[in-house]
Amino acid sequence: MVGASHSRRTKVAGYALLAVAAMLYLGPFFIQIATSFKTDAAATNHPLSLIPDPVSLAAWKRIFGFTSNSSVPFMRWLANSVLVATCITLGRVFLDSLAGYALARLHFPGRRAVFSMVLAVLAVPGVVLLIPRFLVLKQLGLFDSYPGMILPIAVDATGIYLMRQFFMQVPVSLEEAARIDGAGVWRTYWQVVLPLVRPGILTLTILSFQGSWNEFSYFLVATVSPRYYTLTTGLYNLVGGSLGAGNQYPLNLGAALLTTIPVAILFFVFQRQFVRGQLTGGTKE
């Protein structure tokens, strides 16, 4: 009885600590939601209040263009983010899986050297590549355009490495049997091997969409026209004051809240498959 009572108290204390940690983690989101329904004056005077007083929909009306003097083209930013993130995700899933399969299964001269280069790219901070990418975009005439926003990051070393690890776990005997049946390299990849690495494809899809949706630094150097602003670069200019005067806390936090929703929904819907894919992809050869 004593042992059971002690175990129960320990469990209750553990749940209490988890509840406190959850509240500390979710607190800023509750403040963000509450502030988006405040007036500018109330948000400045009472920034941590969870109860808007008075309740105002002015920020949301301005975000969705329901006011005649709206200067925030939020729907344009949203459309750009959806277009760019979708194209980049599709490109990475297709090209990264092709490159990963080639490095995992195809025997060609310099394969180890190519894989070493992929690993070397993983060790390079992304900020180091910003200026070279900018110069390449200018030379190719892709600066300040949708192709310039998509093509240079439509394939990445992380996705190649991840897919290679998944392909390495597929038994070689399955591919040998497919080749005996007359299947070529492409058919073996597309119809035999690729369906077996669905957790890897799903993991790569989530990571690619999340990364491209939240991409900021590259889009900042790849574009200059407001028509190409995504949610991240648009919010940057909004918070920086170039699109209005005053602190605009309700407007800024409301727009930032809408920016996080698609990625949050994607992760919570596929979190089990994502975690399983991460664990499987991390298995050593």
N, C-alpha and C positions, 0 to 999 in steps of 0.2 A: 504493500500500500504506500509506504513511504517513497519507494523508488518510483512508483507510478505518479504520485503527486509531484515529486521533483521534476520528473520528465514533462508533466503537463505544464508546470510553471515555466520551465525552460522554453517549451514550445510557444507559450503565450508571450513570453518576453521577446522571443525571436520574431514573432509576427508583429509585435508592437514596434520593434526597431525597423522592420521592413516597411510598416505603415508610415512611420516618421520619415524614412528615407524617400518613400514614394511621394509624400506631400512636399518635401523639399525639392524634389525633382519636378513635380507638376506645378508647383507654386508659380514659377515664372509664366507658364502657359495660361494659368487662370488670370494672372495679372494682365497678360497680353490681351486675352479675350475681353476682360472687363474694361480695359483702357480704350479699346476700339469703339466702345459704346459711350464714351465720355466726350465732353466738349474739350476744346484745346485748353481752356482756362482750368477746368476741373482736373485734367490730366497733369497739368503743371503743378497745381496746388496740392493735389492728393494723388501722387503717382502710384502708390502701393495699395490704394483702396480697391477692394474687390466688389464694391457696390457702386455702380455709376450713379451720380447724383448731380445734375439730372441725366436721364438716359437720352442719348442723342444718336441719331442714325446718319448724321451729316457725313461722317467719314465713309460709311458704306455706300451712301448715295453717290459720293464723289468717286469712289473706286469703280462702281459699276456704271458710271456715266449718266446718272439720273439727275444731275444738276446742269444748268445751262452754262456755268462757268467752270466746268471740270477741266483741269489741266493735267490729269493723270490718265494717260492712255493705257490703263491696266489691261484691258482686253487685248490690245495689240501686243503687249509684253507676253501675255499668256499664250497667245497664238504662236508667237515666235518661239517661246520655250517648248511648246508641244511639238512644233515642227522640227526644231533642231534636235531636241532630245530623242524623238522617235527615229529620225534618220541616223543619228549617231549610234543609238542602241542597235538598230538593225544591222548597221555596218559592222559594229564590233562583234555581234553574235556570229555573223557569217564569216567575216575575215579572220577573227581570232580563232574560231573553231577550225578553219582550214589550215591556218598556220600551226596551230597546236597539233593537229593530226599529222601534218607533214613532219614536224619535229619529233613526234612520238613513234611514227611507224615507217615513214619513207626513209630509205637509205640513199643519201646523196653526198657527194664530196663537200666537206665543210659544214656538215650538220652540227657537229659539236661547237664549232666556232660561231655559228649563227645563234645557237642556244646560249652560248656565253655572252654574246652581244645583247640578247634579250635580257639576261640577268643583269648585265651592266647598266642597261637603261633603267631598270627598276631602282638602281642605287642613285640615280641622278635626280635631284629635286626638280619638280616641274617648273619652278620659277626660273631656273637656269635656261630653260628652253624658250622662254617667252620672246626674247629679242631675236634669236635665230628664226623662230616661226614668223615673227613680224616681217623680217627681211625677206623671207621666202615668199610670203603672201604678196608683198609689194612687187617682187620680181616677176611673179607669175600672174599678176593682175587680179588676184583673188581677194585683195584687201577690201573690207567693208562690203561684203556680199555673203549670201547664204552658203554658197560652196566653200568660201574661205572659212566660215564658221564650222562647217561639218567635216570636210575632207581631211584636214590635218589631224583630227582626233577621232577619225572613224575606225581606227585600230590602235590598240594599246598593248604594251608589254605585259601588264598584269593579266589581261584576258588571255593572251597567248600562253603564258605560264600556267594559268589555272586550267585551261582546256587541255594542255599537254599532260598535266597530272591526271586528269580524268581519263584521257585516252590510254595512258599507260596502264591503267587498271583493267582494261578490257582484254580478255584472254585472246592471245594471238591465234589460237586454234579456230576461233569463229571466223576470222578473216581468211585463214587458210582454206577453210571449208567453202567460203564464198568464192574464192578464186578458183577452186576446183570445179565449182558449178558454173564457171565462166564469167563471173563478175569482175569488172575492171576496178581500178583504184577509186574512181569517182562513185561508182555504184556501191562498192564496199563501204566507202565512207558514208554515203547518204542513206542507204537502206539498211545497213547492218550495224555499223558502229555508232552513228549519231543517235539513233533511238535509245541506245544503252546508256548514254550519258545525259539523259534528261535533267537530272539534278544539277549537273554542271551548266547546262544551257540556261536553266532557270536562275541559278546563282549569277551567272554572267549577265543575264538580262537585267536583274535587279540592280547589280552593281553599276552596270553601264548606264541605266536610266537615272539612277540616283546621282551618279557622278556628272553626267551631262546636264541634268536638270539644275544641279547646284553649281555648275561651272561658272566661275566669275573672272579669274585673272586672264584666262585666254581670250574670252569674249571681249574683255576690256581693251586688249591690244589688237584684236582682229577687226573691230568695228569702231566707227566714230559717229555714224548717222543715227539719230534717234529712232528711225524706222526699223533698225535692227536690234534695238534693245530687247533683251530677255528680261525675265522677272528679276534676276540677280543684278544685272547692270542697271535696269530701270529703278530698282529700289535704292541702289547706290547713289544715283543722281537725285532721287527724291529725298533721301536722308541728307545728302550733301547740300540741299537747299536750292539746287538749280531749277527745280520745278515748283517752287512756291516759297512763301515767307513764313517765319515763325517756326516753332518746334514741330508742329503737326504730328504729335505723338499718336493720337488715335488713327490718323491716316496711315502713318508708317507701320504701326503694329498690326493694323487690320490687313494691310497688303502683305506684310511678312507672314501673318497667320495663314492666308490663302496660299502662299508660296509653299508652305510646308505640308499642306494637306495631301496632295497627290502622292508624294514620296512616303508619307506616313501610312496612307491606306495601302499602298503597294507592299510595304514591308509587313504590316500586320496581317494582311491576307495570306502572304506566302512565307511567313516567318519560319514555320516548321521545315518547309522544303529548303529555305535559305540556310538555316543552321545545319541541316543534314548535308547539304551540298558543300558547305564550308568545311565540315569535318571530313567528308570523303575526299575533297580536293586536297586537303592537307596531309593525306596519308603518303608516306614515303614510298618510293619505288621498291 
